[in-house]
Amino acid sequence: MTKVVIIGGGPGGYEPALVAAQLGADVTVVERDGIGGSCVLTDCVPSKSLIATSTRTTYVRESGSLGIHIPAAEEHKEPVEVDIDQINSRIKRLAQAQSDDTRARLVKEGVEVVIGEARLVDPHIVAVGDRRIRADVVLIATGAHPRELPTAKPDGERILTWRHLYDLEELPEKLIVVGSGVTGAEFASAYQALGSDVTLVSSRELVMPTQDSDAAEVLEEVFMRRGMTVLSQTRAESVVRTEEGVRVTLSDGRTVDGSHCLMTVGMIPNTEGLGLEEAGVRLGRGGFVEVDRVSRTTVPGVYAAGDCTGVNMLASVAAMQGRIAMWHALGEAVSPLQLSTVASTVFTHPELAAVGASEDDVRSGRIDGRTVTLPLNTNPRAKMNQVKDGFVKLICRQHTGIVLGGVIVGPRASELILGVSIAVQQRLTVDDIAHTFSVYPSLSGSVTEAARSLMLASPE
């Protein structure tokens, strides 16, 4: 029986553990904090739970046009009261319940779970305290942690990383969010909806610079319309405590005062102190583990998955990297990781979801394609729900019509993108989507409508 030891119990660890157990391996998972890792306990699950609450508050505030009248709002009072202690307590309970459920599933499948700090003694020995565990296959899935700036050291009270948020005893009155990438945009959107006065500091011209520019523009307009202050093309040089809160000094010389500051300036891999380099595992720039497309490191029998590899830092990618590692290690047929088919979502309100090639790829000539963009405000279901912001964008190959990618901005874009993802993964054409029934009325109808537009369009 093949002995598999997995260091890290997040999605990059517990998902491959289940695969390995189902394939008959003897599996041990070592996790220092709890099964689910930071994804479940401090990061993804808690943040999306917070966002679920904040989205509900937005629906309440903006329900007047649907004929739902809230007396407090009509009297120009705040129609929503937020109990941050109750919100945070619910988030922590939910995260722990998810961790417990995942651990129970692992145990049921025969996986040994060890809580502790692991270290690679050599490619076939993992140390956990005084215990030595022999391994035929080792998978490193240790994740990453928030990057800190030396001039803005988090204290957990006023200067924060997102892992401090769920211990706050009061809603930040004036929250300054430094960093306008996915994480910064999500928290800025959520806390603005909960009632904080939010200032978002962005180093670029638009928020979320790695996303579709049309989508980023829509979301920035929504943020500002709802009262958020967006400071573009500037960076935070320092963050210090003041008597009443914090002061952020920007690279252009301006200062911004607030009650709290949330730092969202990237991630650092959890690879220190694991004995990786001593065992021959090569670390690349920033300390990330170097892997190939089947998750192999530079040492035979040692694999790596998830945020510690720096490969598209998403839970879904971590889980797939880990599964691929186990399939490969245990002799199963396996296809290398294909990042071109990875779907991603920014859980703002509205959501932004994307998959595959981008419109910029078409404009730059990297791919020979064509695009169509349909605004959601023309969709009948969107009109019924008073949805005014968002669009569906579809990208296909110029002559064959094969679907290469898509972008959706709107409610539940994270769910709507699945149809486009299937099309990209399976190399369907716009004709295939155009001839597929969609429910009427539905937001997904805009996906089939976009496909019909591309199908009827004559290539140049």
Buried (B, 14 or more C-beta within 10 A) or exposed (E): EBBBBBBBBBBBBBBBBBBBBEBEBBBBBBBBBBBBBBBBBBBBBBBBBBBBBBBEBBBBBBBBEEEEEBEEBEEEEEBBEBEBEEBBEBBBEBBBEBBBEBBEBBEEBEBBBBBEEBBBBBBBBBBBEEEEBEBBBBBBBBBBBBBBBEEBEBEEEBBBBBBBBBEBEEBBEBBBBBBBBBBBBBBBBBBBBBBBBBBBBBBBEBBBEEBBBBBBBBBBEBBEEBEBBBBBEBBBBBBBEEEEBBBBBBEEEEEBBBBBBBBBBBBBBBBEEBBBEEBBBEBEEEBBBBBEBBBBBBBEBBBBBBBBBBBBBBBBBBBBBBBBBBBBBBEEEBEEBEEEBBBBBBBBBBBBBBBBBBBEBBEEEEBEBBBBBBBBBEBEBBEEBEBBBBBBBBBBBBEBBBBBBBBBBBBBBBBBBBBBBBBBBEEBBBBBBBEBEBEEBBBBBBBBBBBBBBBEBEEE
